[in-house]
Amino acid sequence: MNFTSVSGKKWIFRKFDTSDIKKYSESYSLNETVAKLLSIRKKNIEDINLFLNPSIKNLLPNPLNLKDMNNAVNRTYESIKRKELIGIFGDYDVDGATSTALLIQYFTLINQKIKTYIPDRRKEGYGPSEKSFNILIKQGVKIIFTVDCGTSSFFPIEIARKKNVDVIVLDHHQSDVKLPKANAIVNPNRYDDESNLKYLCAAGVCFMYLVALNKKLRDENWFVVNNINEPNTLNFLDLVSLGTICDVVPLVGLNRAIVKQGLKVFKRRSNLGLTTLYDLCKIESRPSTYDLGYVLGPRINACGRVGKSSHGVELLTSNNAQRTYQIAVDLDNYNRERKAIESLLLEKITNEIKNFHNHPVLVLSGNNWHEGVIGIIAARIKEKYNKPTILISINGDEGKGSARSIFGFNIGQLIIKAVQSGILQKGGGHKMAGGFTLKKENINIFRDFLIKNFEKSPINNLGTFNLYLDSIVAPSALNEDFYNNINFLAPFGPGNNEPKFVIENLNVISSNIVKQNHIKSILRGKDGSVFKSFAWNAINTPLESVLINKSKRNFNIAGRMKLNEWRGKNDVEFIIDDIALN
C-alpha cells in the first residue's frame, strides 16, 4: 500500500505475524487490533505476561547484582550508624533532580542530616568540580553522593579522597575502562557491570540503591532499634517514573514497571511539588507519559537551562505550599523564557546550516550561544535533517557542546573516545546524546573525527524520513472503548512506541489556527463519522495547505490517538503527524 506524503515522508507499516493475532486474542482476551499491536512488538518482549502486567515485585532484580552496590550500601550503613553528615551532588536536569530528590526524601524520613549541591549550568557546567566538593566538605560532610554524574570525575573525587571524604557515585552514563577511585561507582553502563540493567536512568539506579539500603537497615534491625518507621520505597515511584520518562530511556523490563506503577503513585497526588506544578499547567486528564515528558519535564528542566538550577530539586522536596507554588510559577516563567531564547537561536543556527548541509554529521559553533538551550536545538535540527547534530557555544578559547544522535551512531561512546584522544577536554553521554568541553582550535578536528567515524558506521538511511505505522483504522474506531483497549499496552515510549494509525478518505469540515502555530480541525470520514483532530506546529508546513485551505481531494492522515478529558467529559482526538493525498 502506497501513500504520497505531503511532507515527503515514507509511510511504512510495521510487520506482524497473522498467526499471533488469534493466539493473543484468545490467550489474553485482546481485540484484534491490540493483538496485532502486540505481535508487532513481540521482538522486544521476553515475557508476554510480564509485559501486559508489569509489576515491581516480578521485575525487580536483586539490586546487589549491580557492580559496587554492596560497597555503596555498606558504606552508607556505617555513615548512618556514625550519624555522619551526608552530601549530595546532583545534576540540574530532570533525571538529576529526581535522583537528588529521592535521596533527600529517603534520608529525611530516617532522620539523616544532609547537604545538597546543584551546580549552575552556565557558571559551572556538568558534573562535580573541586570548588563544589570543597564547599560540601567545608560544611562538614563525611561522604558525598554524586547522582546522574560522577563516573568521569577523576579530579574532584581524588580531592575528596585526600581530605578523607568518601564518594559514592550513582550514575548511568557510559564509562571509560579507567574509573575514578571512589568508594563505590554504581553504574549499569560501567564497562565491567554485568547486571543487564543498562537501560536504567539515574533515578532508576537511585531507586535500586534505596531498595538495597532499606533492606540492609531492615536486616540489621536498625529501624526497630532506632524507633523509626521503615520507608516504603514504592512511594517514591512517582519521582522515579518522572526521571525515567524525561531521560527518554527504553520503557522495557524494570523501566516499564517503574512507569506503570509510578503513574499510579502520581495519581495519589502525594508529592506536593508535582501536584502543584500539575495543577498550574491545568492538566485535567489522568497522569500520562505525555504529561510527564512534555509538560512537567520541560518546566523542571528550564530551571537548569535559564533559571536557578536548584529550583527543580526544591520543588520535588518542599512541604511548604506557599513556597512550592512560587517555585512552580518560576518554573513556568523559566520555560517561557527558554522557548523565546530557543526560537531566536534556532532561527540563527538554521541560517548557518546551508554551509554544512552536505556533511553527514552537523557540527555547528558560534560565540556565546546560550548553553542552556543548545541541546534542545540540536535535537530539533537532528529531527529535521535526520543527521547527528552537535552544537558548540564558544566563550573565549573554549567551547561547550551538546550532541544529539540518530539510531546506530553511538555519540556518547565517541565523545569518550575523543576525550581519550585529547580532542576533547572532558565529556560523556549516552548512545543518543552527550555533552563535552573542548578548545576552540579543536572544533574542526572534532568535526573530522566524527565524520570519519560516521563513514565507518553501518548507517545507510541518512537523509531519509520514515514514518512507521501500525495499522489502518476506521474513523468510527475513534472512541473511548477503543482508546482504552489500545492503552492496555501502555506505558508507551522508547522500546514500546505509542501506536500510530492511518485513517483514510477524509475531508475537512472546519479548521482553526490555535496559538499561532497549531491547527485544530473537525474531519469527516467516508462513512459519515466525524471526529476532532489536532496538528502541532503545522503552520507553514505542508499540513497547513491541506487542513486550512480545505483540499478538495480526499486525504489520509497518520498519527496517534489522544484522550482529552475536560470537566468530566472524555473525547478521543487524533493527533496528526502527516497527511497523504489520494
C-alpha positions, 0 to 999 in steps of 0.5 A: 500500500502506497501513500504520497506524503505531503511532507515527503515522508515514507509511510511504512507499516510495521510487520506482524505475524497473522498467526499471533493475532488469534493466539493473543486474542484468545490467550489474553482476551485482546481485540484484534487490533491490540493483538496485532499491536502486540505481535508487532512488538513481540521482538522486544518482549521476553515475557508476554505476561510480564509485559501486559502486567508489569509489576515491581515485585516480578521485575525487580532484580536483586539490586546487589547484582549491580557492580559496587552496590554492596560497597555503596550500601555498606558504606552508607550503613556505617555513615548512618550508624556514625550519624555522619553528615551526608552530601549530595551532588546532583545534576540540574536536569530532570533525571538529576533532580529526581535522583537528588530528590529521592535521596533527600526524601529517603534520608529525611524520613530516617532522620539523616542530616544532609547537604545538597549541591546543584551546580549552575549550568552556565557558571559551572557546567556538568558534573562535580568540580573541586570548588563544589566538593570543597564547599560540601566538605567545608560544611562538614560532610563525611561522604558525598553522593554524586547522582546522574554524574560522577563516573568521569570525575577523576579530579574532584573525587581524588580531592575528596579522597585526600581530605578523607571524604568518601564518594559514592557515585550513582550514575548511568552514563557510559564509562571509560575502562579507567574509573575514578577511585571512589568508594563505590561507582554504581553504574549499569553502563560501567564497562565491567557491570554485568547486571543487564540493567543498562537501560536504567536512568539515574533515578532508576539506579537511585531507586535500586540503591534505596531498595538495597539500603532499606533492606540492609537497615531492615536486616540489621534491625536498625529501624526497630532499634532506632524507633523509626518507621521503615520507608516504603520505597514504592512511594517514591515511584512517582519521582522515579517514573518522572526521571525515567520518562524525561531521560527518554530511556527504553520503557522495557523490563524494570523501566516499564514497571517503574512507569506503570506503577509510578503513574499510579503513585502520581495519581495519589497526588502525594508529592506536593511539588508535582501536584502543584506544578500539575495543577498550574499547567491545568492538566485535567486528564489522568497522569500520562507519559505525555504529561510527564515528558512534555509538560512537567519535564520541560518546566523542571528542566528550564530551571537548569537551562535559564533559571536557578538550577536548584529550583527543580530539586526544591520543588520535588522536596518542599512541604511548604505550599506557599513556597512550592507554588512560587517555585512552580510559577518560576518554573513556568516563567523559566520555560517561557523564557527558554522557548523565546531564547530557543526560537531566536537561536534556532532561527540563527543556527538554521541560517548557518546550516546551508554551509554544512548541509552536505556533511553527514554529521552537523557540527555547528559553533558560534560565540556565546550561544546560550548553553542552556538551550543548545541541546534542545536545538540540536535535537530539533535540527537532528529531527529535521535533517535526520543527521547527528547534530552537535552544537558548540557555544564558544566563550573565549578559547573554549567551547561547550557542546551538546550532541544529539544522535540518530539510531546506530551512531553511538555519540556518547561512546565517541565523545569518550573516545575523543576525550581519550584522544585529547580532542576533547577536554572532558565529556560523556553521554549516552548512545543518543546524546552527550555533552563535552568541553573542548578548545576552540582550535579543536572544533574542526578536528572534532568535526573530522573525527566524527565524520570519519567515524560516521563513514565507518558506521553501518548507517545507510538511511541518512537523509531519509524520513520514515514514518512507521505505522501500525495499522489502518483504522476506521474513523468510527474506531475513534472512541473511548472503548477503543482508546482504552483497549489500545492503552492496555499496552501502555506505558508507551515510549522508547522500546514500546512506541505509542501506536500510530494509525492511518485513517483514510478518505477524509475531508475537512469540515472546519479548521482553526489556527490555535496559538499561532502555530497549531491547527485544530480541525473537525474531519469527516470520514467516508462513512459519515463519522466525524471526529476532532483532530489536532496538528502541532506546529503545522503552520507553514508546513505542508499540513497547513495547505491541506487542513486550512485551505480545505483540499478538495481531494480526499486525504489520509492522515497518520498519527496517534490517538489522544484522550482529552478529558475536560470537566468530566467529559472524555473525547478521543482526538487524533493527533496528526503527524502527516497527511497523504493525498489520494 
